[in-house]
Amino acid sequence: MPGPSPARRVSLHVPDLGGVAATVSLWLVPEGAAVQAGDRVIELVAGAATIDLEAPVTGRLTGQLVDEDEPVATGRPVAEFEADA
């Protein structure tokens, strides 16, 4: 009899912001917290705009990969999640 399937890990990456530099402004969810897909988890500032990044899955935020006030490039992973089965 097979054991439980391993948890699915999902990364959240900085989207293409049209070449505008972005900085992490605020973590809206603490590491270890439960999230629903679509929950706002991190706030970026790019130029004069504020961009919220959302949880891609329902599960738990397992890793904040960047600090507040840290510059981030397009494509950089900023968070890791463990998806619910």
N, C-alpha and C positions, 0 to 999 in steps of 0.2 A: 504494500500500500504506500503510495507516494506521500511524502510530507507536504506541509504547506508550501505554496509557491513563494519564492523570495519576493520581498517588497520591490515595487517598481520605483526607481529613482528618476526624477525629472529635474532638469536644470532650467532656470529662467535666465535669458540672455538680454542684453541691452539691444533694443531694436535700432534699425537705421533711422537716425534723426536728421537725415539730409545733410550730413557733414558738420552739424553743430555739435560742439563739445558739450558733454553732460557731466554733471556732478551729482553724487548721491546726496540728497537733502535730508531725508528722514526715513528710518525704518518704521513702518506702521504696524508691524506684527513682530513680536519677539520670537527669537529662535526657540523651537520646540512647541510652538503653538499650533493648534489645529486650524486648518483653513478650508474654505470651500472654493472650488474653481470660480474665478472671477473676483475673489476678494482682493482689495487693494493691499499690497504688501510692502511696496517701496516707492518712494517719491524721488524723482530725478528733476534737476533743474537744467534746462538747456536754453541758453540765451535768456530771453524774457519769459519763456514758457516753463510751466511745471507739468511733468508727465508722471502719471501713476502707472506702475507696472502691476499686473494682476497675477494671482496664483494660477498656474496653468492646469492644476489638478486639485481635486479634493483629497486632503490628507493632512500632512504635517510639514511645517517648515523646519528642515533639519540643518540648514546651514546658511548663515549670512556670510557671503564670500567677500564682501567689501565693507568698509567702514563709512559712516556718515562723513561728509565733506571730502570724500575721495573721488577724483576724476575717473570716469569710466569710458571706454571706447566701445563703439558699435561692435556687437557680437560677443562682448565679454560676458561670461557667466557671473551673475550677481547673487543668485540664491539656488539652493537645492531643496527639493521636496521629496517626501516619501508618499507615494500615492496609495490611497485606500484600495483594497482589493475589489 
